[in-house]
C-alpha cells in the first residue's frame, strides 16, 4: 500500500511511519522540518520537504505519489503558541488542513485520517471521561483551529464524498518526543530527571490528563485508514483515542521519578503559576473507537513511561544525513 504522512518526521508521525513500514507500505513523508527531524526516519523513506500551506506543492506531491491513504498529522500543537499567535496557529491548522483535504480530493485518495485533539476541543465543563457526543467548547485558539479543521473534514465528506475520519487524541507521549518541542509534559519531566533537575509544574499539580502512549496512536491511525478502505469504518466518523483514565500532574511526576529510580524528595515538583488556555481536567472516553477500530487495551502508563525513559537515557537517534532520501520541492 502507498501511504503519505504529513508531519511524518515528527514524534507521532515517525512512529506511525515505523508501524506502516513494518507491514510493507511504501511511504512518502511530507514535512517542513519546523518541528520534525530527518533522523526520526529510517533509511529508504522519502521525505518531501514542504509546508502543507503551500497548496500547489501539496497537490503536486499527492498527485504524483498517488497514495492509497493519507495520514494528516502536520500541525501547530502548542496551546501557548496559539495564545500568543492565533493567526499562525489558524494558518497551519486550518489552511494547512484545507490544502491536504483538497489535494486528497483531487487525487481520489481512498482513505484520509485527520488527526485532531480531544483535550483542547471539549472544554472545561465536559463530563469525564468525555465522549464524542459532548458539544465542543474550546478554551484556546489551538482548540478552535483543530475544531475548524474537523468541520472542514466533515464538509469534504458530505460535499465531495471524501473517505475521511477524524481521530481526537488524548495527551500523547513516548519516545522521540523532544522537550524542546514546546509540548509534552512527560518529555519535560523525563528530561528533568535525566539532568538531575526538579520537574516544573504550572499550577497546583491537581490538573489531570489522559496520557496515551504513542504506539497506541499509531495502531489506531493505521486501523482507521484500513477500515475506511475496507468500508468497515464509515466516512465522517469522529473517534476519541485515549485511555479513559485521569492522572494528575503530581501523580505523573511521582511515577516518572520512580521509573527513573529517583528519591521522591529529590524529584519533588517546583511550582509556577498556571498558564492561560489550559484545562483543569481532561480525560477521553475511548469506548467507541475501541469498538469501531477493534483496538486492544491501551498501554499501561508505567510501561509506556519505562519505554520513554529508556529512550531519553539511551544513545539517542543517529544524526546521519544519508539515512533519508529527500525530495525538495520548489515554487514554479
Secondary structure as UniProt FT lines:
FT   STRAND          2..6
FT   TURN            7..9
FT   HELIX           11..22
FT   TURN            23..24
FT   STRAND          26..31
FT   HELIX           38..40
FT   TURN            43..44
FT   STRAND          46..49
FT   TURN            52..53
FT   HELIX           55..65
FT   STRAND          69..72
FT   HELIX           79..84
FT   HELIX           86..90
FT   HELIX           91..95
FT   HELIX           96..106
FT   TURN            107..108
FT   STRAND          112..117
FT   HELIX           119..122
FT   TURN            124..125
FT   TURN            132..133
FT   HELIX           141..160
FT   STRAND          164..169
FT   STRAND          171..173
FT   TURN            175..176
FT   HELIX           179..181
FT   HELIX           185..195
FT   STRAND          200..202
FT   STRAND          208..209
FT   STRAND          211..213
FT   HELIX           214..230
FT   TURN            235..236
FT   STRAND          238..241
FT   STRAND          247..248
FT   HELIX           249..259
FT   TURN            260..261
FT   TURN            264..267
FT   STRAND          270..272
FT   TURN            276..277
FT   HELIX           287..293
FT   HELIX           301..313
FT   TURN            321..322
FT   STRAND          325..328
//
